Amino acid sequence: MRPSAVARRSRRLRVLTHAWVVLAAVPCSLGVSAYGVAAQATSTVAPAVSVPSASSSPSSPPKSSAPVPPPGIPPSRVAPLQRPPMTLVAVLREITEPKPVPVAALAGPTPGSATESEALRRYVRGRQRAMDGLYARAADDIDAALRLDPSSTALRATRARIAGAAGDLPRAKAEWEAVLAQDPTDLQALISVGVAAFDAGQPSRTAALLGAAWIRLRLEGFAPISDAGRAAIGAALARSLFRLGFDEAGLEVAAVALAVPAESVAEQRGDGIDAASRAAAQLALESGEAALRAHRPDVAFALLARSVELTPHPRTVALAAYAQLLAGDRDGARATLGVVMDDGPWRDAERTALASWLLTSLGGDARARETLALAAIAAVPIGSRAGELNPEAHARIARLMVAAGDAEAGAAELDSAMADGAVDQATLEAAFRRNGDSDAPMLAHAAVSAHPECLRDACRALVRASSDLRTLRVSIDALPADSVRESIGAGVLATVGSPGAAWRRADAAVELNPSRAPLEAMLLAAVSAGDPALVARADASAPIDLDVDASWHASLACAFAQTGATTEAEQSLARAELLAESMTRIPSGLRRSLADAHALVDGRAAEGSARARAEGALARGDAVSAVAELLLAQTIDPDDAAAQALLVGLLPRTEGPRAAAEWLSLQLARSPNDPLLWQPAVMQAASGGRAEDALARVDARLALDPQDTLALPWREVLLRVTGRSADAAAAARVRIESLPAGPRRSLEEADNELQFGSPESSVDALGRFYESAYPPPTSMRAAALDIARRIPATTPGRAQVMRRIARDAIFTDPRASLEFFAFEALGAASDPGMDSQSALDAVAMIAAEAAALDTFQYSSESWRACADFLLSQQQPRAAGEFLRACLEDPSKRTEEDIALLARAAVACDAIVGGRAGESLALAGRLRGLGHHPFGNSDRPGSEADVLSGILSLLGDSAGAELVLEAGLAVDPADGALLNNLGFARLERGLADARTEQLLEQALRLRPSDSGTLDSIGWLRYLQGRLTDADGVPGAISLLERSVASQGKAPSAVKYDHLGDARWRAGDHNGARLAWLEAVRIAEGGLTREQTIELLRAMFRKQFGLGAIDAARYYNAHDGQVAARARGKIEAVTRGVEPEVAATPASTPTNPPELRKQ
């Protein structure tokens, strides 16, 4: 509705019923009127999947005596609530501010003291500075005064006001909270904290605080606050009460808030009349909806009229008419209709839908028929005079004429609009519904003959409008034999889920006549099959003149986008826009096609559309407003699959499961063959435990019409849900065999065979994937490789087909994705027909080829991700080779990336085992290039320390020892290396002379190091030297010094060692305490699963590899230590000897497996 026009006419709304002053007289307690409950979409809940017979007409929902809400108005906003009315005072008794935590009394300065005088002086000066706008200096003064007198609420209130004036809202809120804690009755604190709670989305707290303030203000006649303050506080309180379901109390408050003129608010706030009007209009709108819920449609109309007066909006006007209808004021509703019609609602789809709803609710209107007749005359071009409206608007006039009660004139105008070029889906669907399944195909034939680009809309409209698909098919076949008939037949088959038959029919039509309509049918069949290779084939079949047709390229963009070929879609859209730019005038149909293509390619709704507004509301967390927009979108464009899917998902959340089921049943009754409705209907049946019943209905439908392919995919789903796997597999095979030959069919077959336990057949199907004459896009190749990945590695041919698909992708575009090189490497590494060295050589060659491409020389993340992928497929050696290839020339990578990738490569070596030499070689080569990913040049042994730590951490203890030996060869006096090597030998049970020499030398170099003390203490334990002797400390002394000096990173193993030593020495209580501490540290207060998840995060951070087996690490380290210590504690509790480590060292023991630094 044009705002200017409505603004001129909105005063008519005010004189149609009670004067505005009625609102101010709304009593505090609204009684329940005699008006009935607002209408529901249908009075009964229809089955989840409505299955009419093949020859039946669509079932109609039972008629309700009360009107349904306008389009775009969720029932939850206006449905009456069955609860007794409550006044604000009664509500506040139920909603109270949570009892504050008792605050200790703060001592103030002694009266008359110097402290009190200084606080007062600072307060006065701070107030003065604040008045001068010196907020920072004022804040300093008040802060100083608060330090002197922290008990003063006046000081805190002043500090809060200064913070608010300075824009420091968090500080202002904190200070007002403090004031409220000290004095819960402080009026300004109640208001300030309450408004902040409203802004934070806390309706309960808002109602409690602002409600208490509102009662006091009302008793004082609102004298303490300005009119703007009264409007703002009242709006926040009323809207919070509405959200909590206390509509009567909210109306009581809103009546006072809305009595403040918007002009007065704007003058006091200084932010303009528009902002004040919008705020008041929103409050009036929400109040009007609340009045409807409170059974007061008369009050609702007055409030909604007020909202329209302030900010005209077509949906608010429709809602006002709805209130009149509920009140029985049909004359008033007709007057409101006059306002709507005078503003030309046919000029856009939203207002057309709202006007159509009102006309239908009123059963037609004579004055509206006159207005529409005049508009139709003006819309039609006569002689040299062009029509005032485009053909689509002319068609909307025709549809409104039907709603107004003039079906004959409306039909004639609809035919005229279609002849002028109105071939959008809404117009076509209206025409097809009017003519029925027998005659609609003839209309479609005429429309497509004149406008072949509309074939997609025509076929979808035919199916949506159809009540009997069998009659529709027969009627299509009865058309004159030509390419248009074949195109329509193919398009309908594609729409109802028979892509194979659709493709064959469209392909044959193109062979005879390669024109636009058969090519559009090919696109529909390709989209139905989900195969972008077929879209490419349609493009290749197009005659040369279509190459300069912008609408053809827009259709290609839509088809490529819907089949997942993003790159091709973007290219086609760019071509379409380039051609459109060269046109002097872009037809409305082309504009619509370009908008559809943009929405599909960009993955988001067109700007300004109802779906875009819904997505915006969802982003704000307003699901109810999102549903309102989606309901309107579904009315305007029922073919918007994304909007409908979003609506189906949100309806149960905002309206409840019953209302969602009713809405879906109503839609199915109107369009029983709408493919978009079948999926949610089947899912609803499955989730509601009605799958068996739905399956029986689908089977009954198929029994009546075996060619009804619309139901076949959902029958397959229901078979799976009901546990009939064999039947589901058979149904899936039938469905897949009906697909046109191409990559998509191969993918579907491979996935299906794999799901039902036939990996060999899955490999065979993938073998046909790359045989298409039209190469599949990147996304399909990735899907094929993902299926190949899931096939067991021992399946014959699996490795070869994976390598071939990956190599085909690389050959087509080497720079498309590093992932394809990784898949080819996986195929080589997992090929059972290759020996390990040949496989490794093949992987190295593949990785080197990728590393040589400029595209991948800067992308460290993609290399890390591919290595992680190979590791997740149990191919750590291939992962390591991939990482080495990208590090062959590290000059284009950051030091941070080099360090991460090098650590990841060594981690892969550790998982393989026996590759310590390769790890040392990698570190040496990088060091030679000036990089130090494992240490620093200041400490020669740091590199070996880090390398050995990674190897040991991930289970390659032998490799760790080899690296430590190499490190000591470089720096024999590195205390950390000496300790680590000595302890590694202890772990192998070697408490020999060399181990002792290594650890004693380490102790001399680092006498206070906790790890070294533990290592030599454990050596003394294994030697049986528990106590000090001859001035040499024994195991207990050393181990106690170790745990005492370990700082902020305590070790469970050290406490486990100490516990064993104490037990052997006879200190059983001390041993038990040490073991308890070991368990506490090892488990860290977390469950096993939580600890493993933390370990995964640590591995991802340290090595960039999320595929490292964190559970295995936990079981071998922390988990083992905790279990060992817990076992000893339980043994002591049972009174039996715990299994402590054996002594002396010559006796085989179970040494701990965790190496410490």
Number of C-alpha atoms within 10 A of each C-alpha: 22 14 15 11 15 22 17 12 19 23 15 17 25 18 12 19 15 14 11 17 10 13 23 14 12 16 13 18 15 20 14 13 12 9 15 12 16 23 19 17 22 18 12 14 17 17 19 24 28 25 23 21 18 19 13 10 17 20 17 12 18 11 11 13 9 17 20 20 25 25 26 23 23 22 21 15 19 25 19 21 18 11 10 12 19 19 19 25 14 11 19 20 9 9 17 16 15 9 7 10 7 8 9 7 9 11 11 15 17 11 9 8 9 11 16 17 16 15 23 17 14 21 24 16 16 28 21 14 18 22 12 10 14 15 23 14 14 26 23 14 22 26 20 17 26 21 11 20 22 18 17 17 20 12 23 24 21 21 29 28 23 27 22 16 14 16 12 13 16 13 16 24 22 15 23 26 21 18 25 21 18 19 13 15 15 16 18 16 25 24 21 20 23 29 23 17 20 20 12 10 12 15 22 21 21 31 31 24 27 28 27 21 20 23 16 15 16 13 9 10 10 15 11 14 13 14 21 21 18 22 27 19 25 24 26 25 29 32 26 24 26 21 16 14 16 23 29 31 24 31 33 24 27 28 24 18 26 24 16 16 15 24 15 16 24 18 13 14 16 11 11 14 17 14 15 23 20 16 20 27 26 18 27 27 23 27 31 31 30 31 27 29 25 28 27 24 27 24 27 29 34 28 30 30 31 27 28 28 22 22 20 24 18 19 19 23 28 25 27 31 28 30 30 25 24 26 23 15 17 16 13 20 26 23 16 23 21 17 20 24 20 15 17 19 23 26 18 14 19 21 24 23 22 23 28 25 22 30 22 17 21 19 11 20 19 12 15 23 21 13 16 25 19 11 19 25 14 16 21 20 13 10 7 6 9 12 16 15 17 18 24 25 23 31 33 28 28 31 27 27 29 22 24 27 19 19 16 12 17 25 20 12 25 27 19 18 25 23 14 17 20 26 26 20 22 23 25 28 24 19 24 25 17 14 16 18 25 17 16 24 27 19 18 27 21 14 22 24 17 15 16 21 23 23 29 25 20 30 29 22 28 32 25 25 27 26 27 23 25 17 16 22 18 14 17 23 15 13 15 12 10 11 23 27 24 25 33 30 26 29 34 29 27 30 27 23 23 26 29 24 18 33 28 16 23 32 24 17 24 24 12 12 16 18 19 24 28 31 28 30 34 33 31 30 34 31 23 24 26 21 29 31 23 31 27 22 18 22 19 11 16 18 13 9 8 14 15 14 14 26 25 24 26 28 25 26 31 27 32 33 26 20 23 19 24 20 16 20 28 22 14 25 27 17 20 26 16 13 16 20 11 10 10 7 8 12 14 15 18 18 15 14 23 23 17 19 28 22 16 22 24 14 11 13 21 17 11 8 13 24 28 19 20 27 23 15 18 16 11 11 11 14 20 22 22 29 29 22 26 34 26 25 26 19 17 19 18 19 20 16 14 15 25 21 15 16 23 21 14 19 25 14 13 20 16 12 14 13 19 21 24 21 19 26 26 22 17 28 21 19 20 26 27 24 20 17 21 21 16 19 21 22 18 22 21 20 10 11 12 18 24 15 16 24 24 14 19 21 17 16 18 20 13 14 16 14 14 20 19 21 21 22 17 19 24 20 19 25 19 16 18 15 10 12 14 12 14 21 18 13 18 21 15 12 21 21 15 17 26 22 18 23 29 25 24 27 25 22 24 27 25 21 21 20 14 13 11 15 24 18 16 26 28 18 21 28 20 17 25 20 13 14 12 16 21 22 22 20 15 21 21 18 14 25 25 14 19 26 17 14 22 14 19 13 15 16 17 26 27 18 24 28 23 17 23 25 18 17 24 20 11 13 11 17 15 13 17 21 19 26 24 26 27 28 30 27 26 25 28 23 22 17 14 13 11 15 10 13 22 18 15 19 27 20 16 21 25 18 13 25 23 14 13 10 14 17 18 17 15 19 14 14 26 23 18 21 30 26 21 23 23 16 17 18 20 26 24 31 32 28 24 28 27 22 21 25 24 14 14 18 14 13 16 11 14 10 19 22 20 21 27 25 24 26 29 27 30 30 27 29 23 19 18 17 19 24 14 13 24 19 12 18 23 15 14 20 17 10 12 10 19 20 21 19 19 13 11 7 10 15 24 20 23 26 23 18 27 31 21 26 27 22 20 24 20 22 25 20 23 28 24 17 26 28 18 17 23 20 11 13 17 13 14 20 24 24 28 27 31 26 25 29 32 24 20 24 18 16 19 19 21 15 8 12 21 20 13 20 26 21 19 25 22 11 17 17 13 14 19 25 25 31 29 29 31 27 29 28 27 25 27 26 19 18 20 23 17 13 9 6 6 10 16 23 30 26 18 25 31 21 17 26 22 11 16 17 10 6 8 18 20 27 28 27 27 29 29 31 30 28 32 23 18 19 14 11 13 16 13 16 25 24 15 25 29 21 22 29 24 16 19 24 19 14 11 12 10 16 11 13 20 20 14 14 19 20 16 15 19 17 12 17 23 23 28 20 18 23 17 20 17 13 18 18 15 17 20 24 19 18 26 23 17 19 30 18 16 23 23 14 14 17 12 10 9 11 13 18 15 20 20 18 17 16 19 14 12 14 16 13 16 21 20 19 20 20 15
